[in-house]
Amino acid sequence: MLVQEAAQHAAAAAEAPAEKFNAGEVIMHHVANSPIDEPLIHLPKIAGIDFSVTKHVFMLWFVAVIVFVVVTWAVRRYLKQERLIPSGFMNALEAVVEFVRDDIAQPNVGRKWVSTWTPLILTFFVFILCANGIGLIPIFDVLGLLDHYVLHTGEHSFIKEVLHGGTTATANFNVTAALATITFGAIIVAGSKAHGFIKHWINLVPHGLAWPIYILLIPIEVMGMFVRPFALTMRLAANMTGGHIAILAILSFVFLFAEMAGRAMAGISVGALVSVPLAVGISALEIIIVLVQAYVFTLLTAVFIGMAIHVHH
């Protein structure tokens, strides 16, 4: 999409020489969500809220459907076997489940509660990992090139609309905030199930301290309740957004140098010698970040749930 938009920009610049390539505008267009006034699917407003589907909402559905279909198909195929011995994809899926259960959930929530909270923690891990990974695949970039050279759809076609905005759903702060809100609710539920609703709130602060200390301690603990999901929200979205911005910024050097030199060959030289190798390197680093961020989010969720269950001050 960056190449396609730059080419369109160059064609427009030929007609209007005063207009220059705006790298910031192109980059923000690719990492931001599609505008709500130009949604992919128009839906009516309910109670004043516009439920129209933007690109990031579409990507949420897309990832959810892929995860549901693939996992369901793999598990059902496995259960139909005469000998329940996992192989191939099911073997990898079982390894992921055991890793999340034994290395993330159980050390934090304890053996007693591992069966209760592993499904939620595993769902977080698989969904975030798939959403991050699919965001790295240039699905819509290839679709845009196919439309530009082969399909030639209309200006307001679904394909044209789906090209607007980024494709990584977890780079949207609203998405990560929703995931963190689920973690926030899970912390309260975990503490209430382990100790009772009233006792859970009493356990927020240690017992037996002098009463003036509670005047300072209670607001800090209440603030900490909201800081935890806020940190989860910002960490995941910022890391996924930052990687894409870095890649696009480096690729923008090709067009900026071509514009400065007034020759296309200058941009091609910069791309071949500098921009493309750096972009490939950052893309490789992004693959590691995809795994790390899925792991960190689920690990911290397990830690926070475990802190509510096993109260230690």
C-alpha positions in Angstrom: 0.0 0.0 0.0 2.9 2.4 0.7 4.3 1.8 -2.8 0.9 2.1 -4.4 0.0 5.3 -2.6 3.5 6.8 -3.3 3.0 6.0 -7.0 -0.4 7.7 -6.9 1.1 10.6 -5.1 3.9 10.9 -7.7 1.3 10.9 -10.5 -0.6 13.7 -8.7 2.6 15.6 -8.2 3.3 15.5 -11.9 0.1 17.5 -12.4 0.7 19.7 -9.4 4.5 20.2 -8.9 4.1 22.2 -5.7 2.8 19.1 -3.8 5.4 17.0 -2.1 5.5 13.5 -0.7 4.1 13.6 2.9 5.7 10.7 4.7 3.9 11.4 8.0 0.5 11.4 6.4 1.2 8.2 4.6 2.6 6.5 7.7 -0.3 7.6 9.9 -2.8 6.4 7.3 -1.3 2.9 7.5 -1.2 2.6 11.3 -4.5 4.2 12.1 -7.9 2.7 11.9 -10.2 3.5 8.9 -12.4 6.6 9.6 -15.7 6.0 11.2 -17.4 8.1 8.5 -16.1 5.7 5.8 -16.7 2.3 7.4 -16.4 -1.0 5.5 -19.9 -2.1 6.6 -22.5 0.5 7.4 -24.7 -0.4 10.4 -27.5 1.7 12.0 -26.9 3.7 15.2 -28.2 2.2 18.4 -28.7 4.6 21.4 -26.6 7.1 19.6 -23.6 4.7 19.1 -22.5 4.0 15.6 -21.9 0.2 15.2 -20.5 0.5 11.7 -17.6 -1.9 11.0 -14.2 -0.2 10.5 -11.1 -2.0 9.3 -9.8 -2.9 12.8 -13.2 -4.2 13.8 -13.2 -6.3 10.6 -9.7 -7.6 11.5 -11.0 -8.6 14.9 -13.7 -10.6 13.3 -11.3 -12.0 10.7 -8.8 -13.2 13.4 -11.5 -14.6 15.6 -13.0 -16.6 12.8 -9.6 -17.9 11.7 -8.7 -19.0 15.2 -12.1 -20.6 15.9 -12.2 -22.5 12.6 -8.6 -23.7 12.6 -8.6 -24.8 16.3 -12.1 -26.4 16.0 -11.1 -28.3 12.9 -7.8 -29.5 14.4 -9.4 -30.7 17.7 -12.3 -32.5 16.0 -10.0 -34.2 13.6 -7.8 -35.3 16.5 -10.8 -36.7 18.4 -11.9 -38.7 15.5 -8.6 -40.7 15.5 -8.6 -44.2 16.8 -5.4 -43.6 18.7 -5.4 -40.2 20.4 -1.8 -39.4 19.6 -1.3 -35.8 18.4 0.7 -35.1 15.2 1.4 -32.2 12.9 -0.5 -29.1 13.7 -2.3 -30.7 16.7 1.0 -31.5 18.2 2.1 -27.9 18.0 -1.3 -26.8 19.4 -1.0 -29.2 22.3 2.5 -27.8 23.0 1.1 -24.3 23.2 -1.7 -25.3 25.5 0.8 -27.1 27.8 3.2 -24.2 27.8 0.5 -21.7 28.8 -0.9 -24.0 31.4 2.3 -25.2 33.0 4.6 -22.2 32.5 2.3 -19.3 32.7 -1.0 -20.1 34.5 0.0 -22.7 37.1 3.1 -20.9 38.6 0.9 -17.8 39.2 -2.6 -18.9 40.0 -1.6 -22.2 41.7 -2.5 -25.8 41.1 -6.0 -25.4 42.7 -7.1 -22.7 40.2 -5.1 -23.7 37.1 -8.1 -25.4 35.4 -10.3 -22.3 36.2 -8.1 -19.7 34.7 -6.1 -21.5 32.0 -8.9 -21.2 29.4 -9.0 -17.4 29.7 -5.2 -17.0 29.7 -4.8 -19.4 26.8 -7.5 -17.5 24.8 -5.6 -14.2 25.4 -2.3 -15.8 24.2 -3.7 -17.4 21.1 -5.8 -14.4 20.0 -3.1 -11.8 20.6 -0.5 -14.0 18.9 -2.6 -14.5 15.8 -3.7 -10.9 15.7 -0.1 -9.7 15.9 1.1 -12.2 13.4 -1.7 -11.6 10.8 -0.9 -7.9 11.1 2.6 -8.6 9.7 1.3 -10.3 6.6 0.7 -7.8 3.8 -2.7 -9.3 2.8 -4.3 -6.0 1.9 -1.2 -4.6 0.2 -1.2 -7.6 -2.2 -5.0 -7.1 -2.6 -4.4 -3.4 -3.4 -1.8 -4.2 -6.1 -4.1 -6.9 -7.6 -6.9 -4.4 -7.7 -4.7 -1.7 -9.2 -3.3 -3.8 -12.0 -6.0 -6.5 -12.6 -9.4 -5.9 -11.0 -9.8 -2.2 -11.4 -12.8 -1.9 -9.1 -14.7 1.3 -8.5 -13.7 4.1 -6.2 -16.2 3.1 -3.5 -15.9 -0.7 -3.8 -15.4 -2.9 -0.8 -11.8 -3.6 -1.9 -11.0 0.1 -2.1 -12.5 0.7 1.3 -10.6 -2.2 2.9 -7.3 -0.6 1.8 -7.8 2.3 4.2 -6.1 2.1 7.6 -3.9 -0.4 9.3 -4.4 -4.2 9.5 -3.0 -4.9 13.0 -6.0 -4.9 15.3 -3.8 -5.0 18.5 -2.2 -1.8 17.4 -5.5 -0.1 18.2 -5.7 1.2 21.8 -9.4 0.5 21.9 -8.8 -3.2 21.3 -6.0 -3.5 23.8 -8.1 -1.5 26.3 -11.0 -4.0 25.9 -8.6 -6.9 26.5 -7.2 -5.2 29.6 -10.8 -4.5 30.8 -11.4 -8.3 30.7 -8.2 -8.8 32.8 -9.5 -6.1 35.2 -12.8 -8.0 35.7 -11.0 -11.3 35.9 -8.8 -10.0 38.8 -11.9 -9.0 40.8 -13.7 -12.3 40.0 -10.6 -14.4 41.0 -10.2 -12.6 44.3 -13.9 -12.9 45.0 -14.0 -16.6 44.2 -10.9 -17.3 46.4 -11.8 -15.1 49.4 -15.3 -13.8 49.0 -16.4 -10.5 47.6 -16.0 -8.4 50.7 -12.8 -10.1 51.8 -11.3 -9.5 48.4 -11.6 -5.7 48.8 -10.3 -5.9 52.4 -7.2 -7.7 51.1 -6.2 -4.8 48.9 -4.2 -3.4 51.8 -2.2 -5.3 54.5 -3.7 -5.7 57.9 -2.4 -4.6 61.3 -0.9 -1.3 60.3 -1.4 2.0 62.1 -4.5 3.7 60.9 -2.8 6.9 59.5 -0.9 4.7 57.0 -4.2 3.6 55.5 -5.1 7.2 54.5 -2.1 7.1 52.1 -2.1 3.3 51.3 -5.8 2.9 50.3 -5.7 5.5 47.5 -2.4 4.1 46.2 -3.9 0.6 46.0 -7.1 1.7 44.3 -5.0 3.6 41.8 -2.9 0.5 41.3 -6.0 -1.4 40.3 -6.5 0.9 37.3 -2.7 1.3 36.5 -2.4 -2.4 35.8 -4.9 -2.6 32.9 -3.7 0.8 31.7 -0.1 -0.6 31.5 -1.4 -3.7 29.6 -3.3 -1.4 27.2 -0.4 0.9 26.4 2.4 -1.7 26.2 0.7 -4.0 23.6 -0.7 -1.3 21.4 2.4 0.9 21.5 4.8 -1.9 20.7 2.7 -3.1 17.7 2.3 0.5 16.4 5.9 1.4 16.9 7.2 -1.4 14.8 5.0 -0.6 11.8 5.9 3.1 12.1 9.6 2.2 12.0 9.3 0.0 8.9 7.2 2.6 7.0 9.5 5.4 8.0 12.5 3.6 6.6 10.7 2.7 3.4 9.7 6.3 3.0 13.4 7.3 2.6 13.1 5.8 -1.0 10.5 8.4 -2.1 12.0 11.2 -0.1 15.5 10.8 -1.6 14.0 10.4 -5.1 12.0 13.6 -4.6 15.1 15.5 -3.2 17.3 14.3 -6.1 14.6 14.7 -8.7 15.4 11.2 -10.1 13.8 7.9 -9.6 17.2 6.1 -9.7 18.2 7.9 -6.5 15.2 6.5 -4.7 15.9 3.0 -6.1 19.5 3.2 -5.0 18.6 4.2 -1.4 16.0 1.5 -1.3 18.4 -1.2 -2.5 21.3 -0.2 -0.3 19.7 1.2 2.8 15.9 1.1 3.2 15.0 -2.4 2.1 17.8 -4.2 4.2 16.8 -2.1 7.3 13.1 -2.8 6.8 13.8 -6.5 6.4 15.8 -6.4 9.7 13.1 -4.6 11.6 10.5 -7.0 10.1 12.5 -9.9 11.6 12.6 -8.1 14.9 8.8 -7.6 14.6 8.4 -11.4 14.5 10.1 -11.6 17.8 8.0 -8.8 19.2 4.8 -10.6 18.1 5.7 -13.5 20.3 7.0 -11.5 23.2 4.0 -9.2 23.4 1.6 -12.1 23.4 3.6 -13.8 26.1 4.0 -10.6 28.2 0.3 -9.8 28.1 -0.8 -13.3 29.2 2.0 -13.5 31.8 1.0 -10.3 33.4 -2.7 -11.3 33.3 -1.8 -14.5 35.1 0.4 -12.6 37.6 -2.4 -10.1 38.4 -5.0 -12.9 38.8 -2.5 -14.8 41.0 -1.9 -11.7 43.2 -5.7 -11.5 43.8 -5.8 -15.2 44.7 -2.7 -15.5 46.8 -2.6 -12.3 48.9 0.9 -11.5 50.1 1.9 -8.1 51.5 
